[in-house]
Amino acid sequence: MVEPNLELKDIYKSFGTATPAAGLSLSVNKGEFFTLLGPSGSGKSTVLRILAGLEQPDSGDVFINGEKVTHIPPWKRRIGMVFQQYANFPNMNVAENISYGLKGMNLKSSDISARVEELLALVGLEKFEARRVSQLSGGEQQRVAVARALAPNPRLLLLDEPLSALDEKIRREMQTELRNIQTKTETTFVYVTHDQEEAITMSDRVAVLNKGLCIQCDTPKEIFQKPRTKFVASFFRGCNILECKPDIDGKNNLLLAGESIPFKIKEKKENGSFFVAIRGEAISILRTPKNRGKSGFIQLSGHLKSITYRGVYSEHQIVLNDGQILSATLSHDQDLNEGQNVTIVIQLEDIVLLEQD
Ligand code: ADP
């Protein structure tokens, strides 16, 4: 059985009218790369600060390795932290920064040197030990901050948007680098980001937060392909959200742009509307409709509104017969023209019925 390293139980925290935690419960496994994903203001940083002990919850508890730490001060929790602003000591060199947290630990100076060597190798800064951190690039400074936080072997490492200040190319390199460091050290990482792509490329599991609650906690693949609610679906670029009506055939199927899809709906809604999510890459276009669609697929009619070149793919916007618009992510060689009538084909298993937000 996987051991939980960290548990949040029913955490409430409010600041006046803002409620960054509204009864939040989460469980993070030992050695997991766990990401809190959500828009700005959804409560991610506050949750991280509660984990670190920098903020007290109004109610609820935090457990690390089964021990209740809710009221234990930060310095006794054995937790490392990395922030967006590198938080290194600018006047010290790289080795001094990394060894800083080891000084009070009663270690022999030869053990401290050995640990610094090990960490320099881990973060790929072997040749930089004597360099002042103020003379390093942003990516290098963040490597120092990670090494410094990992030096005392924390029980978990909390990272608050650590790559946000870096440019795109370095950020991507650092995503891979951080994931490698986490795998090598087997340290539990709790990572905060508002960047959906970052969350799904780095994490073992992602918790999507909104208004202080966890809306969905799953593997990146599940979150990306099977969003639970409209909020989660709309967080991921390339996801179409379409409205459906109950079919009046009495079988409780749904109608999407006039076509019946065999989703058995359990309860009728007051306004009668349901929503489904369909990823843009799950859609293909037929120039000539087939008389009989394959089972397990639906065909919808519409016309091609626009084709936008997006480098690795072209985005095709299609207006369905009921006026709803969806975007298909397709290769450039479709031989289609704007304005023409088209039929789109979608595999039923790629249509995700969304729960109410
Ligand atoms: P996120 O990290 O997802 O952007 P935060 O946890 O920083 O969200 O903030 C969540 C909400 O709580 C916001 O509305 C923010 O203004 C509010 N908040 C956070 N910290 C404080 C504080 N110390 N005092 C007052 N309001 C705060």
Residues whose N, C-alpha, C, O or C-beta is under 5 A from the ligand:
A	BS01	ADP	F15 A18 P20 P39 S40 G41 S42 G43 K44 S45 T46
